[in-house]
Structures are given as C-alpha cells and as structure tokens.
Amino acid sequence: MSSTPPFSLCEGGRFHALLSKAGLTRGARARLTGVALLLAIGWLPLILLTATAGTLARGVDHPLLADLGAWARALIVVPILIFAEPSADRLLALIVDLFRRTGLVREADLPTFEEIVSRAQRRATSDSMEVIFLLTALAVPHLLVAALPHLATGTAWTVTVIAGEPQLSAAGEWYTWVALPLVQFLLLRWLWRIISWWGLVWRVSKLDLAWVGAHPDGAGGLGFLAWSPRAFRSVFVGLSVLAAAAVSNQIQFSGQTLADARGPILAFIILELVLLLGPQFFFLGSLVRTRYAALVRYGLTASAMTGDFERRLPHGSATKGADLLTSPEPSAMADYAGVYGLVNTMRPVAISLREVVGAVLPLAAPFAPLLLYQYSLKQIIQGVLQLVR
C-alpha cells in the first residue's frame, strides 16, 4: 500500500471545517444530524411563514406544499449532496492509488503524478473558491427580484402584492436569501469537485503511461477508471430530480405539456452524461494507438510462431504429425491466440457500453413519473411489458 495520504476532493475548505468542528461529518448518524440542521435552517421557517400567511396548503394557486422544486431541494438534493461525500472520496482515492500501484504511471513520472494529485486536491478544497460560490449563490435573489414583474401576481407562496406591485413574501425572502443559496452553494461545491477531477484526469492523460495491450480489463490496464462515474452519479441523480420537479411545476402551473419538455429533458440528460463520462475519453487517442501498436507487435510474434509450426508440420506422415500435435506447442499457440484476442478486443475508452447504459438509467429515472401527465399508469405498465417481451 502507498504511504501517501489518501486523496480527497471533499475534506477541506472552511465549510467542511465548520461541519467537522461541529462533529457533523463523522459517520452516517452525524451527517444525518447535519442534514437535519440544514433543513431546519432553510425550510422550517418556510413552513412557519407560509402557515402564518395562509399559503402553506391553500390560499394561492401555488402553495408551498405543491411546490415540488422546493421539496425536492429539501428532501432529496440536500441529503444526497451531504451523504455522497464519503463514498465519493473513498472511490476516487482508490482510483488515484491504482494509478500508482498498477504501475500504469511509470516510476520516473511519479513525482509529476503526485504534484497533479496534490494540485487537484488543493483546487477542489480552495477557501477562495468557497467564497466565490457563496457570493454566487447569494446573487441569485437579485435575479428573482428582477423577474417578479413577469410572474403571475398574487398566485404563489413566494409572492405577495403590495400597492399593485408584486413583491417577495416573507417566505419568499427566506427562500431566496437562505434556502436557495444553501442548496446552490452545495451544488457549486460539487460542480467544482467534478471540474477538479476532470483537470486531474486530463493531466494524467498527458503522461507517458505504461500501457499493457493484452490487459484482461480490455482497456490497457485503465479499466479501473470506469468506476469514477459512480463517485458522482448520485449528485447527477439529484440534479435530475431538481430538473424533473421544475418540469412538473411548469406542467402543473404554466400550461406546458410533456411534449414541450421532451427536448430540454433530453438535452439535460446528455449534458449530465458529458459531465459524468467526459474524463473517460481523455485517453482515447493513447488507447487507440496502444491497440494498433500491440496488434502489430503481437501479430508479428503470432506469425513467427504459427509459421514455424506450419513449416515443421509434416506432410504425408500421420505418425510424425500426431507427435507434433501432442507436443506443448499447439497448447502454447492456443494460449497465445487468447492473448491476441484480448489485444484485438481492446476498447478505445475504459468504460464499457454496459456501464454507460448503467449511468444513463439513474439519470433518466427521475423524469419517468412525468409520463403520468400524459399517460395512465395502466398504459405505462403495458408499454413496459411490451418492451421486455
């Protein structure tokens, strides 16, 4: 095992230090307490303020309890963003360590590799970036206030009408200055971690890696990189939940149809896939070149081996031929054919098609309930059954 400290994209920065000092990062129970605290700060006042104003469950066209976006942020996205950190760190630390332990990074390049890793970790946990994220998250209320004249007056829990002009209600003020910035801050931190991971993988792809053309993983020894999307998958599932909730609100309250949203939904899922799987393609050129070079190298050896066997194979003498066939050479040739087959089926990317499909399904799943706006549950079940037959 490497003596280098474990790689981490999540353990660092002022916000993590604050949670850690409060004991809210040590184990699942502590993180659950942290989530409860964040929800108490961001959403409990919303319930109290809307209950007081009479907009919690009724009184306006869009009461708080009917706002799927607000509850998706509170009950799904915030817990995901907090609980995803330990598992993401463990998996990414393992991947980084495997670059060392497998010998894929040559010994001469290890100092450069360690600097790449350290730089990515420092960047991901930068205090200055957290300040930028906080300011960015707090800037959103200005955009919402500017948009108020375009909102339907007096019909939402976030808006009230004073002297004929739409204004943020007390609950709306809390939502835009506290609850929304809290979620946006957490999302921006994760986006920066993903960008930092992209930077790390990009710089590693520029090293002279020790590829193994006949590696059983079918990716020259890089197969372990295919695990990295799992580190961020739950975060993107949370984003899909947010997007699906936003579409649902548009269908319920703005007259939009599911057909209108198909294009944006597809574009959103594709964008998520690009962000999730992008680093897998940084090694494409190297893997393609490695495959062709290995095919030539292994092919020359195969030609020499089979050519020698062919020349020594007797013609017209069954006895001598039987002796040659019972020698170790045919077995060695069969084994070598298996090795050559590994080279021939080498993928241009670490991730397989099956794993790509496995990444797409969780991202698309949160949008599935939207089908109920257009089809009955019975029709959906019948359609699924027809697909699996």
Beta strands, then each sheet from edge to edge (+ up, - down):
strand 1: 159-162
strand 2: 165-168
sheet 1: 1+ 2-
end
